C-alpha cells in the first residue's frame, strides 16, 4: 500500500481524535457556563457531584468537520457510497444533537425527546440509507463468503419499501440501545469506539479499497477516542442525550451502508441490545412504562453486586471486543451461531450477578 493510501487511513482518524481532544474542554466550559449539568438526584446516578453534559456536541463537531474535509478531498467517492447518504448522515446527526441539547437543557418529556430520533431516522431513510439485502447465511451463492444475498422483496414489495421499514426499526433500536446503555462513565463511548474500529477492520474484507464506509468508521473511532479521555471514570463530562443517541445512530448507519452487516453489528452491540430487550420486557411485565428509569440494566446489576465502575466497564469492553472481533473471522452462518452463544452469555451474566447480589445482601 502506498504512502498516499496510508495517509488516507491515518489522517481521518488522527484529525478527528485531535479535534475531539481540543473541542471537549471548550464544550465542557460552555456547559458549565449555561448550567447544563447532570445533577446526581436519583438512585440511577453514579456520580457524586454535578457534571457537565453536552459531550456529544464535541464528538459530533469532530466527526462532522473531519467528514466534510475528507468528503471535500474526494476520499469518500468510492463509487459505492452516495452523496445523498452522506447528507443523510449529516442532517440526521444534526437533528439528534439539537434534540439532545434541548433535552439536556430543559429535561424534555419522553414523548418530546422521542421526536428527534424519529425525525433523524426518517431523514436518514429519505436520503437513501436503507437496507436492500443481507447475506443469507444458509444458502450458498455468489455473494460475500460464497453466500447468497437475501433481498427484501419476498413480500412482493419493492426492495426499498420493506428495506426502509426494516431500517427504520433497526436505527431506532440502535439509537435507544446506546441511549439506555449510557449509565456508567465511558461505557457507551468505549463500546462505540470498539464498534467503529471493528466495523473498519471488517470493511477491509468486504469493501472496495479505501472505501467511504471504512473512512467514516475511522472518523467516528477517532472522535470517540478523543472524547473518551475526558469521559472515562471519573468523568469530567458526559455525553448527554445527543451523544448517547448519536453513537447508536452512526453505528446503525455504518452497518447499513456497508452492505447489510446487521449480524456484525449485533455481535458488536449484542450485550447492550439484549440488555435493553430484557429490561423492556421486565418493565412491561411489571406494568411500568418502558421509559421509566431503574437499576435493572446489566451494568447497574454489576455495581449492586459489588463490582466497581472500572471493573464493570472493562468487562463490558472485553465482551464487546471478543464477540465483535469474532465477526472478522466468522462467516455468515457462524455469526448466527455466535449470536446464539451471545444470548446464552447474557443469560449467564444476569444469573451470576443476581446470585452474587443475593449472597452479598445475605452476608450483610
C-alpha positions in Angstrom: 0.0 0.0 0.0 1.4 3.4 -1.0 2.2 6.2 1.4 -0.7 8.2 0.0 -3.2 5.4 0.7 -1.8 5.0 4.2 -2.3 8.7 4.7 -6.0 8.4 3.7 -6.4 5.9 6.5 -4.3 7.7 9.1 -5.5 11.3 8.6 -9.2 10.9 9.2 -8.6 9.0 12.5 -5.9 11.3 13.9 -7.6 14.5 12.8 -11.0 13.7 14.4 -9.2 12.5 17.5 -7.2 15.7 17.8 -10.3 17.8 17.2 -12.2 15.9 20.0 -9.3 16.4 22.4 -9.4 20.2 21.6 -13.1 20.7 21.5 -14.2 18.7 24.6 -12.7 21.1 27.2 -14.3 24.0 25.3 -17.7 22.3 25.3 -17.2 21.5 29.0 -16.8 25.2 29.8 -19.8 26.0 27.7 -22.0 23.5 29.5 -20.8 24.8 32.9 -21.4 28.5 31.9 -25.0 27.8 30.9 -25.6 25.3 33.8 -26.3 22.3 31.6 -25.3 19.8 34.2 -26.3 16.3 35.3 -27.3 16.6 38.9 -26.9 13.4 41.0 -30.5 13.4 42.2 -31.7 9.8 41.6 -30.5 6.3 42.5 -29.5 5.7 38.9 -26.8 8.4 39.1 -23.4 7.0 39.9 -21.5 10.4 40.1 -21.2 12.4 43.3 -21.3 16.0 42.0 -22.9 17.9 39.2 -21.2 17.0 35.9 -21.3 18.9 32.6 -23.4 17.4 29.8 -23.2 18.2 26.0 -20.2 16.0 25.5 -21.9 14.6 22.4 -21.5 18.0 20.8 -17.7 17.7 20.8 -18.0 14.2 19.3 -20.4 15.5 16.7 -18.3 18.5 15.7 -15.1 16.5 15.5 -16.9 13.9 13.4 -18.6 16.4 11.2 -15.6 18.7 10.5 -13.4 15.7 9.6 -16.2 14.1 7.5 -16.6 17.3 5.4 -12.9 17.7 4.9 -12.4 14.1 3.8 -15.5 14.5 1.5 -14.1 17.7 0.0 -10.8 15.9 -0.7 -12.8 13.3 -2.7 -11.8 10.4 -0.5 -15.4 9.3 0.0 -16.1 9.0 -3.7 -15.6 5.2 -3.9 -18.4 4.6 -6.4 -20.5 2.9 -3.7 -21.2 5.5 -1.0 -23.6 8.1 -2.4 -23.5 11.8 -1.7 -27.2 11.7 -0.7 -26.3 9.1 2.0 -23.6 11.5 3.4 -26.2 14.2 3.6 -28.5 11.8 5.4 -25.7 11.2 8.0 -25.1 14.9 8.5 -28.7 16.0 8.7 -29.8 13.1 10.8 -26.9 13.5 13.3 -27.6 17.2 13.5 -31.2 16.6 14.5 -30.1 14.3 17.3 -27.6 16.8 18.6 -30.2 19.6 18.6 -32.7 17.4 20.3 -30.1 16.3 22.8 -29.2 19.8 23.7 -32.8 20.7 24.3 -33.3 17.6 26.5 -30.1 18.3 28.5 -31.1 21.9 29.0 -34.9 21.6 29.6 -35.4 18.0 30.6 -37.9 17.2 27.9 -40.7 14.7 28.5 -40.1 11.2 27.0 -42.5 11.7 24.1 -40.9 15.0 23.3 -37.3 13.6 23.2 -38.6 10.7 21.1 -39.5 13.1 18.3 -35.8 13.8 17.5 -34.6 10.2 17.0 -37.8 9.6 15.0 -37.1 12.6 12.7 -33.4 11.6 12.4 -34.2 8.1 11.3 -36.8 9.3 8.8 -34.3 11.8 7.3 -31.7 9.0 7.0 -34.1 6.8 5.1 -35.3 9.6 2.9 -31.7 10.2 1.8 -31.3 6.6 0.8 -29.9 4.9 3.9 -31.9 1.7 3.8 -31.2 -2.0 3.7 -31.9 -3.6 0.4 -30.3 -7.0 1.1 -28.4 -9.0 3.7 -26.2 -12.1 3.2 -28.2 -15.3 3.5 -26.2 -17.5 5.9 -28.0 -20.8 5.0 -27.7 -20.8 1.2 -24.6 -21.0 -0.9 -24.2 -18.5 -3.7 -22.0 -15.9 -5.3 -22.4 -13.2 -2.7 -19.9 -12.4 0.2 -18.2 -15.5 1.6 -19.9 -17.6 -1.1 -23.3 -17.0 0.3 -26.5 -15.9 -1.5 -27.9 -12.5 -0.9 -31.4 -12.3 0.7 -33.3 -9.4 -0.9 -36.1 -7.7 0.9 -38.7 -8.4 -1.8 -40.2 -11.6 -0.5 -43.5 -9.8 0.2 -43.8 -8.8 -3.5 -42.9 -5.2 -2.4 -40.2 -3.1 -3.9 -36.9 -4.0 -2.1 -36.5 -0.4 -0.9 -40.0 -0.4 0.7 -39.5 -3.4 3.0 -35.9 -2.5 3.5 -36.9 1.0 4.6 -39.3 -0.4 7.2 -36.6 -2.7 8.5 -34.0 0.1 8.5 -36.5 2.3 10.4 -36.8 -0.1 13.3 -33.1 -1.1 13.1 -31.9 2.5 13.5 -34.4 3.3 16.3 -33.3 0.2 18.1 -29.6 1.1 17.8 -30.3 4.7 19.0 -32.1 3.5 22.1 -29.7 0.8 22.8 -26.8 3.2 23.3 -29.1 5.7 25.0 -30.1 3.2 27.7 -26.5 1.9 27.9 -25.2 5.3 28.9 -25.2 4.7 32.6 -21.5 4.5 33.6 -18.6 6.7 32.8 -17.0 5.9 29.5 -19.2 2.9 28.8 -21.0 4.0 25.7 -18.0 5.9 24.4 -15.7 3.0 24.7 -18.2 0.5 23.3 -18.8 2.8 20.4 -15.0 3.2 19.7 -14.6 -0.6 19.7 -17.6 -1.0 17.4 -16.3 1.6 14.9 -12.8 0.0 14.8 -14.2 -3.5 14.3 -16.5 -2.3 11.5 -13.5 -0.7 9.9 -11.5 -3.9 10.1 -14.3 -6.0 8.7 -14.8 -3.4 5.9 -11.3 -4.2 4.7 -12.6 -7.7 3.7 -15.9 -6.9 2.2 -15.5 -3.4 0.7 -13.5 -1.7 -2.1 -10.1 -0.5 -1.1 -10.2 2.9 0.7 -14.0 2.8 0.8 -16.0 5.7 2.1 -17.5 3.4 4.7 -14.1 2.4 6.1 -13.0 6.1 6.4 -16.3 7.1 8.1 -15.6 4.3 10.6 -12.2 5.7 11.3 -13.5 9.2 11.7 -16.1 8.1 14.3 -13.5 6.0 16.1 -11.1 9.0 16.4 -13.8 11.4 17.6 -14.9 8.9 20.3 -11.4 8.0 21.4 -10.5 11.7 21.8 -13.7 12.3 23.9 -13.1 9.1 26.0 -10.0 10.8 27.6 -12.4 13.1 29.4 -15.3 10.7 29.7 -13.6 7.7 31.3 -14.1 7.2 35.1 -14.1 9.6 36.9 -15.8 11.5 34.0 -15.2 15.2 33.6 -18.0 15.5 31.1 -20.9 13.3 30.0 -22.2 12.5 26.5 -25.6 13.8 27.3 -28.8 12.8 25.3 -27.4 13.9 22.0 -24.1 12.0 22.3 -25.6 8.8 23.6 -28.2 8.6 20.7 -25.7 9.8 18.1 -23.4 6.8 18.7 -26.1 4.2 18.1 -27.4 6.1 15.1 -24.0 6.2 13.4 -23.1 2.6 14.2 -26.5 1.5 12.8 -25.9 3.5 9.6 -22.5 2.1 9.1 -23.9 -1.4 9.4 -26.4 -0.5 6.6 -24.2 1.3 4.1 -21.6 -1.4 4.4 -23.9 -3.8 2.7 -26.3 -5.0 5.4 -23.8 -6.1 8.0 -26.5 -6.5 10.6 -25.1 -9.7 12.1 -21.7 -8.0 12.6 -23.3 -5.0 14.3 -25.4 -7.3 16.5 -22.2 -9.1 17.6 -20.6 -5.8 18.5 -23.7 -4.4 20.3 -25.1 -7.8 21.3 -24.9 -7.5 25.1 -26.4 -3.9 25.2 -29.1 -4.9 22.7 -30.1 -8.0 24.8 -29.9 -6.0 28.0 -32.3 -3.4 26.6 -34.7 -6.1 25.5 -34.6 -7.8 28.9 -35.2 -4.5 30.7 -38.1 -3.5 28.4 -39.7 -7.0 29.0 -39.3 -6.6 32.8 -40.9 -3.2 32.7 -43.8 -4.4 30.6 -44.2 -7.5 32.8 -44.4 -5.2 35.8 -46.8 -2.9 34.0 -44.5 0.0 34.1 -43.7 2.5 31.3 -40.7 1.4 29.2 -39.2 4.9 29.6 -39.3 4.7 33.4 -35.7 4.6 34.7 -34.5 1.9 37.1 -31.4 -0.1 38.0 -32.3 -3.2 36.1 -29.7 -2.7 33.4 -26.8 -5.2 33.5 -24.2 -2.5 34.3 -26.2 -1.5 37.4 -26.6 -5.1 38.4 -22.8 -5.4 38.4 -22.5 -2.3 40.6 -25.1 -3.6 43.0 -23.3 -7.0 43.1 -20.2 -5.3 44.3 -18.2 -4.6 41.2 -16.5 -1.2 40.8 -17.3 1.1 37.9 -13.9 0.4 36.3 -14.4 -3.4 36.6 -17.9 -3.2 35.1 -16.9 -1.0 32.2 -13.8 -3.1 31.4 -15.8 -6.3 31.5 -18.3 -4.9 29.0 -15.5 -3.6 26.9 -14.0 -7.1 26.9 -17.2 -8.8 25.9 -17.7 -6.3 23.1 -14.2 -6.9 21.9 -14.5 -10.7 22.0 -17.8 -11.0 20.2 -17.3 -8.1 17.9 -13.9 -9.4 16.8 -15.4 -12.8 16.0 -17.2 -11.0 13.1 -13.8 -10.5 11.5 -13.2 -14.3 11.3 -16.6 -15.9 11.1 -18.6 -16.5 8.0 -22.3 -15.6 7.9 -23.7 -18.9 9.2 -21.2 -18.9 12.0 -22.2 -15.4 13.0 -25.8 -16.6 13.6 -24.4 -19.3 15.9 -22.2 -16.7 17.7 -25.3 -14.5 18.3 -26.9 -17.6 19.9 -23.9 -18.0 22.1 -24.0 -14.3 23.0 -27.6 -14.8 24.2 -26.5 -17.6 26.5 -23.7 -15.5 27.8 -26.1 -12.7 28.6 -28.4 -15.1 30.5 -25.4 -16.5 32.4 -24.3 -13.0 33.3 -27.7 -12.0 34.6 -27.9 -15.2 36.7 -24.4 -14.8 38.0 -24.7 -11.2 39.2 -28.1 -11.9 40.7 -26.6 -14.8 42.8 -23.6 -12.5 43.8 -26.0 -9.7 44.7 -28.2 -12.0 46.8 -25.1 -13.5 48.6 -23.8 -10.1 49.3 -27.1 -9.0 50.9 -27.3 -12.2 52.8 -23.8 -11.7 54.3 -24.9 -8.2 55.4 
